[in-house]
Amino acid sequence: MSAAPPRIALFARFPTPGLAKTRLHPVMSPAAAAALHARLVARALATVRASGLRHAVHGTGASAARFAEWLGSEVPFVDQGAGDLGERMARVATPAIIIGADIPDLSADHLRDAAAAVAAGRVVIGPAADGGYYLIGLPAPADYLFQEMPWGTDRVLVETLARLGEAAMAPVMLPMLADLDRPADLARWPHLVAAERPHAEPINAVPVAG
């Protein structure tokens, strides 16, 4: 059993045009892609709040002060630090549930189910339709799940499950969900895709739910 309930670590990049959602640039301007990313972060943060679980935004791409200006000073903030995605994820203190911001169908129930499993000492995986995962819950440190992982490929989930198998650990599996990361994904959630404007709105003008 975990000594404390898990905290949700929402990984989020500051929505700087040209640096956020770059895989969408073939079909969206950098400013529009950044604004979409901002809406996804706002949506994820609202879902996290609705779960009632402890949480913090683990940010990259800007200072804590800029994140506070964007999301509000009441949102707990942790700097992701340097390194690849695996190195940054491995720094999250356990027990924890690590999620990204690009899963529009993520619900508070998914998070509460994951938290219950982690509190019972189980590893939890939320498989993504693209071959990765949108959530990983850990009752204790598991650096072997993050080292030399082929991030950004369709082999992440398979490799993660293989490593858990080698450690004789059977994870709790959540429902599979799709992420919004590539041009082909945009048609799935048309209500989230705003029309591009000749001049992008300032990042601070993007409304944040919560």
Backbone torsions as a table, in degrees:
resi	resn	phi	psi	omega
1	MET	NA	142.8	177.5
2	SER	-75.2	145.7	179.6
3	ALA	-73.6	-22.7	-178.1
4	ALA	-142.5	152.5	176.4
5	PRO	-64.6	148.4	-177.9
6	PRO	-69.6	151.1	174.0
7	ARG	-106.0	140.0	177.9
8	ILE	-81.3	129.7	175.0
9	ALA	-109.0	104.7	179.1
10	LEU	-89.3	109.1	179.3
11	PHE	-79.9	126.5	-176.2
12	ALA	-147.4	137.7	173.5
13	ARG	-95.1	142.2	175.2
14	PHE	-63.8	135.6	-172.9
15	PRO	-78.9	65.1	176.6
16	THR	-83.6	122.6	178.9
17	PRO	-54.7	132.3	-178.0
18	GLY	96.9	-16.2	-178.7
19	LEU	-119.7	-10.9	-178.1
20	ALA	-112.9	137.0	178.7
21	LYS	52.8	49.2	-175.7
22	THR	-67.6	-22.8	178.7
23	ARG	-68.6	-15.8	178.7
24	LEU	-90.8	-4.3	-175.9
25	HIS	-60.9	-27.7	176.3
26	PRO	-61.3	-23.3	-177.4
27	VAL	-123.2	-6.3	179.4
28	MET	-135.3	148.2	174.8
29	SER	-67.0	155.8	176.3
30	PRO	-54.4	-37.8	179.3
31	ALA	-67.3	-41.2	179.8
32	ALA	-67.7	-39.9	178.6
33	ALA	-64.1	-40.8	178.6
34	ALA	-65.6	-39.8	178.4
35	ALA	-65.3	-37.9	176.3
36	LEU	-63.8	-43.8	177.9
37	HIS	-59.3	-41.6	178.7
38	ALA	-61.2	-40.5	178.4
39	ARG	-65.8	-37.8	179.1
40	LEU	-66.2	-40.3	177.6
41	VAL	-63.8	-44.0	178.6
42	ALA	-59.9	-42.2	180.0
43	ARG	-64.8	-45.1	-179.9
44	ALA	-63.7	-41.4	-179.9
45	LEU	-64.6	-38.9	177.3
46	ALA	-63.7	-39.6	177.9
47	THR	-64.9	-42.8	178.1
48	VAL	-60.8	-44.8	179.1
49	ARG	-62.4	-39.1	-179.2
50	ALA	-65.8	-24.9	-180.0
51	SER	-70.2	-23.0	-177.8
52	GLY	78.7	7.0	-177.2
53	LEU	-90.6	153.5	174.0
54	ARG	-60.9	146.7	-176.3
55	HIS	-157.7	165.1	172.6
56	ALA	-153.6	148.6	172.0
57	VAL	-88.1	123.5	175.5
58	HIS	-99.2	103.4	-169.3
59	GLY	-104.4	159.7	173.7
60	THR	-147.1	155.9	176.6
61	GLY	97.2	-4.8	178.7
62	ALA	-166.8	168.7	-179.3
63	SER	-75.5	165.6	175.7
64	ALA	-59.8	-35.7	-179.7
65	ALA	-64.3	-41.1	179.6
66	ARG	-68.9	-37.8	175.3
67	PHE	-62.9	-38.7	178.8
68	ALA	-64.7	-38.8	176.9
69	GLU	-63.0	-35.7	-176.3
70	TRP	-80.3	-54.2	-171.9
71	LEU	-97.0	-16.2	-177.8
72	GLY	110.7	141.2	-176.0
73	SER	-69.3	-16.1	-179.4
74	GLU	-80.0	-10.1	-179.1
75	VAL	-82.0	118.5	177.9
76	PRO	-59.3	137.1	-175.0
77	PHE	-127.8	138.0	174.2
78	VAL	-131.5	130.1	176.3
79	ASP	-74.7	131.2	-179.4
80	GLN	-64.8	-29.3	-177.6
81	GLY	82.9	-174.8	-175.2
82	ALA	-86.6	170.3	175.8
83	GLY	106.1	176.2	179.1
84	ASP	-76.4	178.7	-175.5
85	LEU	-58.1	-41.5	-179.4
86	GLY	-62.7	-42.3	178.9
87	GLU	-63.3	-39.0	-179.3
88	ARG	-71.3	-37.5	177.8
89	MET	-68.5	-36.6	-178.4
90	ALA	-65.7	-19.2	179.8
91	ARG	-78.4	-14.9	-177.2
92	VAL	-66.7	126.2	-179.8
93	ALA	-69.1	133.9	178.3
94	THR	-96.2	156.8	3.2
95	PRO	-73.3	140.4	-174.1
96	ALA	-152.2	158.8	171.1
97	ILE	-123.6	116.8	-177.4
98	ILE	-101.6	127.8	178.1
99	ILE	-134.4	159.6	170.8
100	GLY	-101.0	-176.9	-175.0
101	ALA	-106.9	4.4	-170.8
102	ASP	-108.2	32.0	177.2
103	ILE	-118.2	87.6	-174.7
104	PRO	-59.4	-26.8	-176.3
105	ASP	-91.0	4.5	176.3
106	LEU	-63.0	134.3	-178.1
107	SER	-119.4	164.5	176.1
108	ALA	-62.9	-32.5	177.8
109	ASP	-64.5	-39.5	175.7
110	HIS	-56.8	-44.1	-177.5
111	LEU	-68.4	-40.8	179.2
112	ARG	-67.1	-38.2	176.7
113	ASP	-63.4	-42.1	178.9
114	ALA	-63.9	-41.5	-178.7
115	ALA	-64.2	-38.8	179.0
116	ALA	-64.0	-40.2	179.6
117	ALA	-67.8	-43.5	179.1
118	VAL	-63.5	-41.3	178.5
119	ALA	-62.0	-25.3	177.3
120	ALA	-88.5	5.2	177.0
121	GLY	89.1	16.1	-177.4
122	ARG	-104.3	147.1	169.2
123	VAL	-79.0	140.5	-178.9
124	VAL	-124.0	137.6	176.9
125	ILE	-126.2	132.3	170.4
126	GLY	-106.0	100.4	-175.9
127	PRO	-70.6	138.1	177.3
128	ALA	-100.0	150.6	-176.0
129	ALA	-65.0	-19.6	-177.2
130	ASP	-89.0	6.1	178.3
131	GLY	97.9	1.7	175.1
132	GLY	-106.2	-151.3	172.5
133	TYR	-140.5	149.3	-179.3
134	TYR	-99.1	-10.9	-177.9
135	LEU	-152.3	139.0	168.6
136	ILE	-137.3	128.8	179.1
137	GLY	-113.3	131.9	-174.7
138	LEU	-130.1	125.7	175.0
139	PRO	-79.4	-18.9	-177.9
140	ALA	-151.0	163.1	179.8
141	PRO	-55.6	141.8	179.3
142	ALA	-146.8	64.4	-175.6
143	ASP	-59.1	-26.4	-178.8
144	TYR	-63.6	-16.7	178.1
145	LEU	-82.8	-8.8	-174.3
146	PHE	-118.1	-13.4	-176.3
147	GLN	-83.2	130.8	176.6
148	GLU	51.5	43.1	176.7
149	MET	-90.2	139.7	179.9
150	PRO	-77.2	68.2	-176.3
151	TRP	-57.6	144.5	177.6
152	GLY	82.1	7.0	179.1
153	THR	-116.9	172.0	179.7
154	ASP	-83.8	10.5	-179.8
155	ARG	-101.7	-1.0	-174.1
156	VAL	-63.3	-47.5	-178.0
157	LEU	-64.8	-47.3	-178.7
158	VAL	-59.8	-43.6	-179.6
159	GLU	-66.8	-39.9	178.8
160	THR	-62.8	-45.2	179.3
161	LEU	-65.1	-35.9	178.4
162	ALA	-64.5	-42.6	179.6
163	ARG	-66.5	-38.3	176.0
164	LEU	-64.3	-38.9	177.7
165	GLY	-62.4	-41.2	178.2
166	GLU	-63.8	-28.2	178.0
167	ALA	-90.3	8.3	179.5
168	ALA	58.4	40.1	179.0
169	MET	-119.4	125.0	178.1
170	ALA	-102.0	111.2	-176.2
171	PRO	-77.0	155.2	167.5
172	VAL	-78.2	130.2	-177.2
173	MET	-106.8	126.0	174.1
174	LEU	-85.2	170.9	176.5
175	PRO	-61.1	148.5	175.9
176	MET	-72.7	136.3	177.0
177	LEU	-130.0	159.0	178.4
178	ALA	-99.3	147.2	176.5
179	ASP	-104.0	166.8	179.0
180	LEU	-113.0	97.8	-172.3
181	ASP	-139.4	-25.5	-175.4
182	ARG	-123.0	161.8	-179.2
183	PRO	-52.0	-38.9	-178.3
184	ALA	-65.7	-19.2	-178.6
185	ASP	-78.7	-19.1	-172.1
186	LEU	-62.2	-34.5	-176.8
187	ALA	-66.5	-20.0	-177.7
188	ARG	-71.1	-30.7	-177.0
189	TRP	-132.0	68.3	-176.1
190	PRO	-62.0	-27.3	-178.6
191	HIS	-70.1	-16.2	179.4
192	LEU	-91.2	-11.3	-175.5
193	VAL	-97.0	106.3	-179.9
194	ALA	-81.1	152.5	176.0
195	ALA	-65.9	141.1	178.1
196	GLU	-70.3	145.8	178.7
197	ARG	-115.1	151.1	178.2
198	PRO	-57.8	-35.3	179.5
199	HIS	-125.6	123.2	-177.2
200	ALA	-68.2	145.0	173.3
201	GLU	-70.1	149.3	174.4
202	PRO	-58.1	146.7	-178.8
203	ILE	-55.3	-40.4	-177.7
204	ASN	-66.7	-14.0	-179.9
205	ALA	-87.3	-8.6	179.0
206	VAL	-73.0	122.5	-176.7
207	PRO	-66.3	141.9	179.1
208	VAL	-116.5	123.4	179.5
209	ALA	-74.4	157.7	174.9
210	GLY	150.2	NA	NA
